[in-house]
Amino acid sequence: MICQEPTLEGLQKSFRMGKPSQALFSDEGAQFFGGHAMNQDNCQKTIAGLSMYWDGSPIVRTRAAQGESVTMFDRRLSIHLLVQPIIAQGVLGDPLLMQQGILARFLIAEAATLAGTRLYKPCNPHEHPAVVAFHAKVEELLAYEPAIAEGGGLDLPTLSLSQDARQIWIEAYNRTERELAPGRLLEIIKPLASKAAENANRIAGVFAIVESTREVTGRQMERAWELASYYLQNALRAAQLNECNEAERHAREVLDWLRSREGQRATIKEMQRQLTPKRHRKSVAHIRAVMIWLCASGTVSVTETNSKGEPSAWGVVI
């Protein structure tokens, strides 16, 4: 049921030969992101396939070899990956992963460190009533044998929303949607925030299964949106940090270029023609934004202005 660093083809074969419900779980997620499935040649194929699995689309495998082509319906894949912050920064800042939408299908969380507070306590947490009850429920779910449809897929029952749950979902959806507008809080993580409503439904469905209710209750939906909002806050924080880090990196590159020049100064026209790395020449607005950042840090100062009173040349502060 559980794999750690599969290729997309390996998952397809596992779904065909094994159980229709499987998991990609690893506490060393760097193995997956740095493995064969996510290398330069396979990354686009892998994330497109995983996105389709999340949507519940049929898994289609077409091969020339006899007996290797197959279409599989009603398979389900769960993914849970733990990575170190340095790996997470690279993943969350990857333009391909963000724009393609695969990251929007994850619930992203960064736990605060407990270092300095983990004092020894003479107790056994496995004897705590809540832990005992949780383990018992997990064992019950693992022992459950789902109905299998023709073709080997899952024959799943339908979960419905109570009237209260539906109303709570609609109100939360509308609040989130308003924050996606230009200039609003969630604009920076629009792909992730756009999936929040569907993620909240899925979380509420998990609550209904674990708590053995026949439909999603209003309270379950409230808790689901509370969790969905928590994950959005984590994603927003990561995106804001990535933007700050990118701005700082751009400023450091331009400052290094300025320091390499005779006199350690340059006009904006010289920057448009000569600035390196070349990507910084993409627009005057970009150059000015970087120079504003450097001026605010006190590392450069304006040496000339144009007829409009706008800065037109800068020099390194000695």
C-alpha positions as CSV (number, residue, x, y, z in Angstrom):
1,M,0.0,0.0,0.0
2,I,2.9,2.4,0.7
3,C,5.8,3.5,-1.5
4,Q,8.4,6.2,-0.9
5,E,10.0,7.3,-4.2
6,P,8.2,5.7,-7.1
7,T,8.3,6.7,-10.8
8,L,5.0,7.5,-12.5
9,E,5.3,4.2,-14.4
10,G,5.9,2.4,-11.2
11,L,2.8,3.8,-9.6
12,Q,0.7,2.9,-12.7
13,K,2.0,-0.7,-12.5
14,S,1.4,-0.9,-8.8
15,F,-2.2,0.3,-9.3
16,R,-2.7,-2.4,-11.9
17,M,-1.2,-5.3,-10.0
18,G,-1.8,-4.2,-6.4
19,K,-4.5,-2.4,-4.3
20,P,-6.6,0.4,-5.9
21,S,-5.9,2.7,-2.9
22,Q,-2.3,3.4,-2.3
23,A,0.0,6.0,-0.5
24,L,3.2,7.8,-1.3
25,F,4.5,8.5,2.2
26,S,8.0,9.5,3.2
27,D,9.7,11.3,6.1
28,E,12.6,11.9,3.6
29,G,10.7,13.7,0.9
30,A,14.0,14.9,-0.6
31,Q,14.4,11.4,-2.0
32,F,11.2,11.9,-4.1
33,F,11.9,15.5,-5.2
34,G,15.6,14.6,-6.0
35,G,14.8,11.2,-7.5
36,H,14.2,9.9,-11.0
37,A,10.5,10.8,-11.1
38,M,11.3,14.5,-10.6
39,N,14.5,15.0,-12.6
40,Q,14.6,17.4,-15.6
41,D,13.4,14.8,-18.1
42,N,10.5,13.4,-16.1
43,C,9.3,16.3,-13.9
44,Q,6.5,17.6,-16.2
45,K,5.2,14.1,-16.9
46,T,5.2,13.2,-13.1
47,I,3.4,16.3,-11.9
48,A,0.8,16.1,-14.7
49,G,0.1,12.4,-13.7
50,L,-0.1,13.2,-10.0
51,S,-2.5,16.1,-10.7
52,M,-4.8,13.7,-12.6
53,Y,-4.7,11.2,-9.7
54,W,-5.7,14.0,-7.3
55,D,-8.7,14.8,-9.6
56,G,-9.8,11.2,-9.7
57,S,-9.3,10.9,-13.5
58,P,-8.8,7.5,-15.1
59,I,-5.2,6.3,-15.3
60,V,-4.4,5.6,-18.9
61,R,-1.2,3.7,-19.8
62,T,-0.6,3.2,-23.6
63,R,2.4,1.1,-24.6
64,A,3.4,-0.8,-27.8
65,A,4.1,-4.1,-26.0
66,Q,1.2,-6.5,-26.0
67,G,-0.8,-6.5,-22.8
68,E,0.8,-3.3,-21.5
69,S,-1.9,-0.8,-22.5
70,V,-4.6,-0.4,-19.9
71,T,-7.1,2.2,-18.6
72,M,-7.9,2.0,-14.9
73,F,-10.8,3.7,-13.2
74,D,-11.5,4.6,-9.5
75,R,-8.0,4.5,-8.1
76,R,-6.9,6.7,-5.2
77,L,-3.5,8.0,-4.2
78,S,-2.6,9.8,-0.9
79,I,0.7,11.7,-0.7
80,H,2.4,12.8,2.5
81,L,6.0,14.1,2.3
82,L,8.2,15.6,5.0
83,V,11.1,17.7,3.9
84,Q,13.7,20.0,5.4
85,P,13.1,23.8,5.1
86,I,15.9,24.2,2.6
87,I,14.3,21.6,0.3
88,A,10.8,23.1,0.9
89,Q,12.0,26.6,-0.2
90,G,13.2,25.2,-3.5
91,V,10.0,23.2,-4.1
92,L,7.6,26.0,-3.1
93,G,9.6,28.5,-5.2
94,D,9.7,26.4,-8.3
95,P,7.8,28.3,-11.1
96,L,6.8,25.0,-12.9
97,L,5.4,23.3,-9.8
98,M,3.5,26.5,-8.8
99,Q,2.1,27.4,-12.3
100,Q,1.2,23.8,-13.2
101,G,-0.9,23.6,-10.1
102,I,0.5,20.5,-8.4
103,L,1.4,22.5,-5.2
104,A,-2.2,23.7,-4.9
105,R,-3.2,20.1,-4.3
106,F,-1.0,19.8,-1.2
107,L,-1.8,21.0,2.3
108,I,1.4,22.8,3.2
109,A,2.5,23.2,6.8
110,E,5.6,24.3,8.6
111,A,5.7,23.3,12.3
112,A,7.4,25.6,14.8
113,T,10.5,24.1,16.4
114,L,10.1,22.6,19.9
115,A,13.8,22.8,20.6
116,G,14.4,24.0,24.1
117,T,10.9,22.8,25.4
118,R,11.2,19.0,25.1
119,L,11.8,18.4,28.8
120,Y,11.6,14.8,30.0
121,K,8.2,13.8,31.5
122,P,7.8,10.4,33.1
123,C,4.7,9.3,31.2
124,N,3.7,7.1,28.3
125,P,1.8,9.1,25.6
126,H,0.5,5.8,24.1
127,E,-1.7,5.4,27.2
128,H,-3.4,8.8,26.7
129,P,-7.2,8.1,26.0
130,A,-7.1,10.3,22.9
131,V,-4.1,8.5,21.4
132,V,-5.6,5.1,22.3
133,A,-8.9,6.0,20.6
134,F,-7.1,7.4,17.5
135,H,-5.0,4.2,17.1
136,A,-8.1,2.0,17.5
137,K,-9.9,4.0,14.7
138,V,-6.9,3.7,12.4
139,E,-6.7,0.0,13.0
140,E,-10.5,-0.2,12.2
141,L,-10.0,1.7,8.9
142,L,-7.0,-0.4,7.9
143,A,-9.0,-3.6,8.5
144,Y,-11.9,-2.3,6.3
145,E,-12.1,-4.0,2.9
146,P,-13.7,-1.6,0.4
147,A,-16.0,-2.8,-2.3
148,I,-14.2,-3.4,-5.5
149,A,-15.9,-2.6,-8.8
150,E,-15.5,-4.4,-12.1
151,G,-12.0,-3.7,-13.4
152,G,-10.4,-3.6,-10.0
153,G,-11.3,0.0,-9.0
154,L,-13.0,1.2,-5.8
155,D,-16.8,1.2,-5.5
156,L,-17.1,4.1,-3.2
157,P,-20.2,5.4,-1.4
158,T,-21.2,9.0,-1.9
159,L,-20.8,11.5,1.0
160,S,-23.3,14.4,1.1
161,L,-23.3,17.7,2.9
162,S,-25.9,18.6,5.5
163,Q,-27.7,21.9,4.9
164,D,-25.6,23.6,7.6
165,A,-22.4,22.3,6.1
166,R,-23.3,23.5,2.7
167,Q,-24.1,27.0,4.0
168,I,-20.8,27.2,5.9
169,W,-18.9,26.0,2.9
170,I,-20.5,28.6,0.6
171,E,-19.8,31.5,3.0
172,A,-16.2,30.4,3.4
173,Y,-15.8,29.9,-0.3
174,N,-17.0,33.5,-1.0
175,R,-14.7,35.0,1.6
176,T,-11.7,33.2,0.1
177,E,-12.7,34.1,-3.4
178,R,-12.8,37.9,-2.5
179,E,-9.2,37.7,-1.2
180,L,-8.0,36.4,-4.6
181,A,-8.7,39.8,-6.3
182,P,-5.7,41.9,-7.4
183,G,-4.0,43.6,-4.4
184,R,-5.8,41.4,-1.9
185,L,-4.1,39.1,0.7
186,L,-4.3,35.8,-1.2
187,E,-3.3,37.1,-4.7
188,I,0.3,36.0,-4.2
189,I,-0.9,32.3,-3.7
190,K,-3.8,32.4,-6.1
191,P,-3.3,28.8,-7.4
192,L,-3.3,27.4,-3.9
193,A,-6.1,29.5,-2.6
194,S,-8.3,28.6,-5.6
195,K,-8.2,25.0,-4.4
196,A,-9.0,25.8,-0.7
197,A,-12.7,25.2,-1.1
198,E,-12.2,21.7,-2.6
199,N,-9.6,20.9,0.0
200,A,-12.0,21.9,2.8
201,N,-14.6,19.5,1.4
202,R,-12.0,16.7,1.3
203,I,-11.0,17.4,4.9
204,A,-14.6,17.5,6.0
205,G,-15.1,14.2,4.3
206,V,-12.2,12.6,6.2
207,F,-13.8,13.9,9.5
208,A,-17.1,12.3,8.5
209,I,-15.5,8.9,7.8
210,V,-13.4,9.0,11.0
211,E,-16.4,10.0,13.1
212,S,-18.8,7.6,11.3
213,T,-21.4,10.2,10.4
214,R,-23.7,9.6,7.3
215,E,-23.2,13.1,6.0
216,V,-20.8,16.0,6.6
217,T,-22.1,18.0,9.6
218,G,-21.9,21.8,10.0
219,R,-19.4,21.4,12.8
220,Q,-17.2,19.1,10.7
221,M,-17.2,21.7,7.9
222,E,-16.3,24.5,10.3
223,R,-13.3,22.5,11.5
224,A,-12.4,21.6,7.9
225,W,-12.3,25.3,6.9
226,E,-10.3,26.1,10.1
227,L,-7.6,23.6,8.9
228,A,-7.8,24.8,5.3
229,S,-7.2,28.4,6.5
230,Y,-4.2,27.2,8.5
231,Y,-2.7,25.6,5.5
232,L,-3.3,28.7,3.4
233,Q,-1.6,30.8,6.1
234,N,1.5,28.5,5.9
235,A,1.6,28.7,2.1
236,L,1.2,32.5,2.2
237,R,4.1,32.9,4.7
238,A,6.3,30.7,2.5
239,A,5.4,32.7,-0.6
240,Q,6.2,36.0,1.1
241,L,9.5,34.7,2.4
242,N,10.4,33.5,-1.1
243,E,9.6,37.0,-2.5
244,C,11.8,38.6,0.1
245,N,14.6,36.2,-0.6
246,E,14.3,36.7,-4.3
247,A,14.4,40.6,-4.0
248,E,17.4,40.3,-1.7
249,R,19.2,38.0,-4.2
250,H,18.5,40.4,-7.1
251,A,19.8,43.3,-5.1
252,R,23.0,41.4,-4.2
253,E,23.7,40.6,-7.8
254,V,23.2,44.2,-9.0
255,L,25.4,45.5,-6.1
256,D,28.2,43.0,-7.1
257,W,28.0,44.3,-10.7
258,L,28.2,47.9,-9.5
259,R,31.2,47.2,-7.3
260,S,33.0,45.6,-10.3
261,R,32.8,48.8,-12.4
262,E,35.3,51.6,-12.5
263,G,34.1,54.3,-10.1
264,Q,31.5,51.9,-8.7
265,R,28.6,53.8,-10.4
266,A,26.3,53.5,-13.4
267,T,23.5,55.3,-15.1
268,I,20.2,53.7,-15.9
269,K,21.0,53.6,-19.6
270,E,24.3,51.8,-18.9
271,M,22.4,49.3,-16.7
272,Q,19.9,48.7,-19.6
273,R,22.8,47.8,-21.9
274,Q,25.4,46.2,-19.6
275,L,23.8,45.0,-16.4
276,T,24.6,41.3,-15.5
277,P,23.1,38.9,-15.0
278,K,21.3,39.8,-18.2
279,R,17.8,39.0,-16.8
280,H,18.0,42.2,-14.8
281,R,17.7,44.3,-18.0
282,K,14.2,43.1,-18.6
283,S,12.6,46.5,-17.8
284,V,13.4,49.9,-16.4
285,A,10.8,49.3,-13.7
286,H,12.7,46.2,-12.5
287,I,16.0,48.1,-12.4
288,R,14.4,51.0,-10.5
289,A,12.8,48.6,-8.0
290,V,16.2,46.9,-7.3
291,M,17.9,50.3,-6.9
292,I,15.2,51.5,-4.5
293,W,15.8,48.4,-2.4
294,L,19.6,49.0,-2.4
295,C,19.1,52.7,-1.5
296,A,16.9,51.8,1.4
297,S,19.5,49.4,2.7
298,G,22.1,52.2,2.6
299,T,24.5,50.4,0.2
300,V,24.0,52.7,-2.8
301,S,22.9,56.4,-3.2
302,V,21.5,58.4,-6.0
303,T,24.2,60.4,-7.9
304,E,22.1,62.0,-10.7
305,T,18.4,62.7,-11.5
306,N,16.7,63.3,-14.8
307,S,14.5,66.2,-15.9
308,K,11.5,64.7,-14.1
309,G,13.4,64.5,-10.8
310,E,13.7,60.7,-11.1
311,P,17.0,58.9,-10.1
312,S,19.0,58.2,-13.2
313,A,22.4,57.2,-11.8
314,W,23.6,55.5,-8.7
315,G,26.9,54.9,-6.9
316,V,28.1,52.5,-4.2
317,V,28.4,54.1,-0.8
318,I,32.0,53.6,0.4
